[in-house]
């Protein structure tokens, strides 16, 4: 009898977390055993999940809500830090949104476990700190993001898999849906509403990631993440807009051959890939009906209108703490946009203003990353306050 893989899910009530549980339901309890769940404050859904999957431990970041969870789940250990979920797990899915996911990433790799990473900010902000941890015996980092999962699959065909700087890999091509505003000019986007920006044509995601997709910041952060994940120089990472979102990304090799990963848009496919790696799960999420697929379109991104993509390349090439500054400034700007305090175009303005102040620091510890993040957030907040006072 095969022992089930023990799974911990940080951010279990978010989009990635709930879809991870859907994959586990489809695969069955004989394949996967949910041993830990973690949330920030969505405790009602957490309690439902825990009653169904019976983990031994749950984490609740909001201290005031822990007694409620403890009373509802008397046989479950309740902790505060989602990084404390990893102990009993074989694989940890990090679906925490934003910089808050860093502790889960660090703790999982330090423990020499497999990390299914959906939290791009922790790797982007803390790349210099996270990279050495990937050398921990037993540690594996499998990307859950659809584009990086696609590249991970494409590179399995390469002799140099695990090192995309291998001489056979010519470039990586990341595909972007283009978001809800593809084809519009900057002037047309000056007055778009939050509701319009949240209306993604392909993916159902949380509000922060959806806004990032509308500005192409999401794709810019993915460029930085691809550099960190696969060791590819920035001049060998390209972005192409592909509105059908069927080709999730591509790897081109030196002989001109291109290998792409195709499937219908379904985040359960990359989640299942991370859960089962190096094997594949049995449930066919994202299967294509080839009799109905009529066209695949590709076009270059509009860097003048979607300035955030170029800013990400700039921050990535600057290196050090610049990606952390960009990620933090963007989080503050997106929060302001969602709150109706700034318009859509000003998200990039805030990021530009913060990057212009970058101090050239290079983080060497988690504390350095936290300091860089806090500095950028303070600067971004100051930029917003000045603009709002004008």
C-alpha positions in Angstrom: 0.0 0.0 0.0 1.3 3.4 -1.0 1.5 5.9 1.9 -0.4 9.2 1.1 1.7 12.3 0.5 1.2 14.6 3.4 0.2 18.2 2.4 0.3 21.5 4.2 -1.5 24.4 2.6 -0.6 28.0 3.6 -3.4 30.3 2.5 -5.9 27.5 2.3 -9.0 29.8 1.9 -7.6 31.7 -1.0 -7.8 30.9 -4.7 -4.8 28.6 -4.7 -5.7 27.0 -1.4 -9.2 26.1 -2.3 -8.2 24.8 -5.7 -5.5 22.7 -4.1 -8.2 21.1 -2.0 -10.2 20.4 -5.2 -7.3 18.6 -6.6 -6.9 16.5 -3.5 -10.6 15.7 -3.5 -10.3 14.5 -7.1 -7.2 12.4 -6.4 -8.5 10.8 -3.2 -7.4 10.4 0.4 -5.3 7.4 -0.6 -3.1 9.7 -2.5 -3.0 12.9 -0.4 -3.4 13.5 3.3 -4.0 17.2 4.4 -2.0 17.5 7.6 -2.0 21.3 8.0 -4.0 24.4 6.9 -3.3 28.1 7.4 -5.1 31.4 6.9 -4.9 35.1 7.8 -8.4 35.7 9.1 -10.9 33.7 7.0 -11.7 31.4 9.8 -15.2 30.3 8.9 -14.0 28.7 5.7 -11.0 27.3 7.5 -13.2 25.6 10.0 -15.2 24.0 7.2 -12.0 22.8 5.5 -10.6 21.4 8.7 -13.8 19.5 9.5 -13.7 17.9 6.1 -9.9 17.2 5.8 -9.1 16.7 9.5 -5.6 18.2 9.7 -3.6 18.0 12.9 -2.7 21.7 13.0 -4.1 24.9 11.6 -2.5 28.4 11.7 -4.5 31.6 12.1 -2.5 34.8 11.7 -5.2 37.0 13.4 -4.6 36.4 17.1 -8.1 37.6 18.1 -9.7 34.8 16.0 -7.6 31.8 17.4 -9.9 31.1 20.4 -12.9 30.9 18.1 -11.0 28.3 15.9 -9.8 26.4 18.9 -13.3 26.1 20.3 -14.7 24.9 16.9 -11.8 22.5 16.4 -11.0 21.0 19.8 -8.9 18.2 18.5 -6.8 20.4 16.3 -3.7 22.3 17.3 -4.1 26.1 16.6 -0.9 28.1 16.0 -0.2 31.6 14.8 2.5 31.5 12.2 1.9 29.7 8.9 5.5 28.8 8.8 4.7 26.4 11.7 2.6 24.3 9.4 5.4 22.6 7.6 6.6 20.1 10.3 4.3 17.2 9.5 4.2 17.8 5.7 6.0 16.2 2.7 5.0 19.0 0.4 3.9 22.6 1.3 1.7 24.7 -1.0 2.4 28.3 -0.4 -0.7 30.2 -1.6 -0.2 33.2 0.7 -0.7 36.5 -1.2 2.1 39.1 -1.1 5.2 39.5 1.0 3.6 37.7 3.9 4.4 34.4 2.2 8.2 34.8 2.7 8.3 33.0 6.0 6.6 29.9 4.6 9.0 29.8 1.6 12.1 30.1 3.8 10.9 27.6 6.5 9.9 25.0 3.9 13.3 25.1 2.0 15.2 25.2 5.3 13.4 22.0 6.4 14.5 20.3 3.1 10.9 19.8 1.9 9.2 20.2 -1.4 7.7 23.7 -1.9 4.8 24.3 -4.3 5.3 28.0 -4.7 2.4 30.2 -5.8 3.7 33.2 -3.8 5.9 34.9 -6.3 6.6 38.0 -4.1 8.6 36.0 -1.6 11.0 34.7 -4.2 11.1 38.1 -6.0 11.8 40.1 -2.9 14.1 37.7 -1.3 15.9 36.0 -4.2 19.4 36.6 -2.8 18.3 35.0 0.5 16.1 32.2 -0.9 18.6 30.9 -3.5 21.1 29.4 -1.1 18.2 27.6 0.7 17.4 25.7 -2.5 20.7 23.8 -1.9 19.4 22.4 1.4 19.3 18.6 1.1 15.8 17.4 0.1 14.6 20.9 -0.7 12.7 21.2 -4.0 11.0 24.3 -5.4 8.2 23.5 -7.9 6.5 26.6 -9.3 2.7 26.6 -9.1 2.3 29.7 -11.3 1.0 28.6 -14.7 3.7 30.2 -16.7 6.6 28.9 -14.6 5.1 25.5 -14.2 5.0 25.5 -18.0 8.7 26.3 -18.3 9.5 23.7 -15.6 7.7 21.1 -17.8 9.4 22.3 -21.0 12.8 22.1 -19.5 12.3 18.5 -18.4 13.1 17.7 -22.0 16.5 19.4 -21.8 19.7 17.5 -20.9 20.4 20.4 -18.6 17.2 20.4 -16.7 17.4 22.3 -13.5 19.9 24.8 -15.0 18.2 26.8 -17.8 21.5 28.6 -18.4 22.6 25.3 -20.0 24.0 25.8 -23.4 21.0 24.2 -25.2 18.5 26.7 -23.9 18.4 29.8 -26.1 15.5 31.7 -24.4 12.4 31.5 -22.3 9.2 33.0 -23.6 6.5 33.8 -21.1 3.0 34.3 -22.4 0.6 36.9 -21.1 -3.1 37.1 -21.6 -2.9 40.8 -21.9 -5.5 41.2 -19.2 -8.8 43.2 -19.5 -7.2 46.2 -21.1 -5.3 44.7 -24.0 -5.3 47.1 -27.0 -6.2 50.2 -25.0 -4.1 53.3 -24.9 -2.8 55.0 -21.7 -5.3 57.9 -22.2 -8.2 55.4 -22.5 -7.0 53.7 -19.2 -6.8 56.9 -17.2 -10.4 56.6 -16.0 -11.0 52.9 -15.8 -12.8 51.6 -12.7 -11.7 49.0 -10.2 -14.5 46.8 -11.4 -13.2 47.0 -15.0 -9.7 46.2 -13.8 -11.0 43.2 -11.9 -12.8 41.7 -14.9 -10.0 39.4 -16.1 -10.9 37.7 -19.4 -9.3 34.3 -18.6 -8.4 33.7 -15.0 -10.3 33.8 -11.8 -7.9 35.1 -9.2 -7.7 37.3 -6.1 -8.0 41.1 -6.4 -4.3 41.9 -6.0 -3.1 39.5 -8.6 -5.9 40.5 -11.0 -5.0 44.1 -10.8 -1.3 43.1 -11.4 -2.5 41.3 -14.5 -4.3 44.4 -15.8 -1.1 46.5 -15.5 1.2 43.6 -16.7 3.1 44.0 -13.3 2.1 40.3 -12.8 4.1 39.4 -15.9 6.9 41.7 -14.9 7.2 40.0 -11.6 7.1 36.6 -13.4 10.1 37.7 -15.5 12.1 38.3 -12.3 10.8 35.0 -10.9 11.8 33.2 -14.0 15.3 34.6 -13.7 15.5 33.4 -10.1 13.9 30.0 -10.7 15.8 29.0 -13.8 19.0 31.0 -13.8 18.2 32.7 -17.1 19.7 36.1 -17.9 17.1 38.8 -18.5 18.1 39.3 -22.1 17.0 35.6 -22.7 13.6 36.1 -21.1 10.9 37.5 -23.4 7.2 38.2 -23.0 4.5 37.7 -25.7 0.8 38.5 -25.4 -1.3 35.4 -26.1 -5.0 36.2 -25.4 -6.3 32.7 -25.6 -4.1 31.6 -22.7 -3.7 28.1 -24.1 0.1 28.2 -24.5 1.3 28.9 -21.0 4.9 29.5 -21.9 7.7 28.2 -24.1 11.4 27.2 -24.1 13.4 27.7 -27.2 16.6 25.7 -27.8 19.7 26.6 -29.7 18.7 24.5 -32.8 15.5 26.6 -33.2 13.3 24.0 -31.6 10.6 25.4 -29.3 8.8 23.3 -26.7 5.5 24.7 -25.3 3.1 23.6 -22.6 -0.5 23.8 -23.7 -3.7 23.3 -21.8 -7.0 25.2 -21.2 -6.7 27.7 -18.4 -7.0 25.8 -15.1 -4.8 26.4 -12.1 -5.5 22.9 -10.8 -3.1 21.6 -13.4 0.0 23.4 -12.1 -1.2 22.7 -8.5 -1.5 19.0 -9.3 1.9 19.1 -11.0 3.5 20.5 -7.8 1.7 18.0 -5.6 2.7 14.9 -7.6 6.1 15.9 -8.8 8.1 14.2 -10.3 5.1 12.1 -11.2 1.9 13.4 -12.8 -1.5 13.2 -11.2 -4.2 11.1 -12.8 -7.0 13.8 -13.1 -6.8 15.6 -16.4 -7.3 19.2 -15.5 -7.0 21.6 -18.5 -7.5 18.9 -21.2 -7.9 20.5 -24.7 -10.7 19.8 -27.1 -8.6 19.9 -30.3 -11.6 19.8 -32.5 -12.8 23.2 -31.2 -9.5 25.0 -30.8 -9.4 27.2 -34.0 -6.6 29.7 -33.4 -3.6 30.8 -31.3 -2.7 34.5 -31.5 0.5 36.2 -30.4 1.6 39.8 -30.3 4.2 41.9 -28.6 3.3 43.8 -25.3 2.7 47.5 -25.4 5.4 48.7 -23.1 4.4 52.4 -23.4 0.9 51.8 -22.0 1.8 48.9 -19.6 4.9 50.5 -18.1 5.0 48.1 -15.1 6.5 45.3 -17.3 9.5 47.5 -18.2 9.9 48.5 -14.6 10.2 44.9 -13.6 13.0 44.3 -16.2 14.7 47.5 -14.8 14.4 46.3 -11.2 15.6 42.8 -12.1 18.6 44.0 -13.9 19.5 46.4 -11.0 19.3 43.4 -8.7 19.9 43.5 -5.0 16.9 44.8 -3.1 15.4 46.6 -6.2 12.9 43.8 -6.9 11.8 43.9 -3.3 11.3 47.6 -3.5 9.3 47.3 -6.7 7.1 44.5 -5.2 6.5 46.5 -2.0 5.7 49.7 -3.9 3.4 47.9 -6.2 1.5 46.3 -3.3 0.9 49.8 -1.7 -0.1 51.3 -5.0 -2.5 48.5 -5.8 -4.1 48.8 -2.4 -4.6 52.5 -3.0 -6.2 51.8 -6.4 -8.5 49.2 -5.0 -9.5 51.7 -2.3 -10.3 54.3 -5.0 -7.5 56.7 -3.9 -5.6 56.8 -7.2 -6.3 56.0 -10.8 -5.0 53.0 -12.7 -2.2 54.8 -14.5 -0.8 56.1 -11.2 0.0 52.5 -10.0 3.1 52.7 -12.3 3.8 56.3 -11.3 4.1 55.3 -7.6 6.5 52.4 -8.6 8.6 54.7 -10.7 8.9 57.3 -7.9 10.0 54.6 -5.4 12.5 52.9 -7.7 14.1 56.3 -8.3 15.0 56.4 -4.6 16.5 52.9 -4.5 19.6 52.8 -2.3 21.5 50.0 -4.0 21.3 47.7 -1.0 21.9 44.0 -1.3 20.0 41.8 1.2 21.9 39.0 2.8 19.4 37.9 5.5 15.7 37.7 5.9 15.9 40.7 8.2 17.5 42.7 5.3 14.7 41.8 3.1 12.1 42.8 5.7 14.0 46.1 6.1 14.0 46.7 2.3 10.3 45.9 2.1 9.5 48.3 4.9 11.6 51.1 3.4 9.9 50.8 0.1 6.4 50.7 1.7 7.2 53.8 3.6 8.4 55.6 0.5 5.4 54.5 -1.5 3.1 55.7 1.2 4.8 59.0 1.3 4.5 59.3 -2.5 0.8 58.6 -2.2 0.3 61.1 0.6 2.0 63.8 -1.5 -0.1 63.1 -4.5 -3.3 63.0 -2.6 -2.5 66.3 -0.9 -2.0 68.0 -4.3 
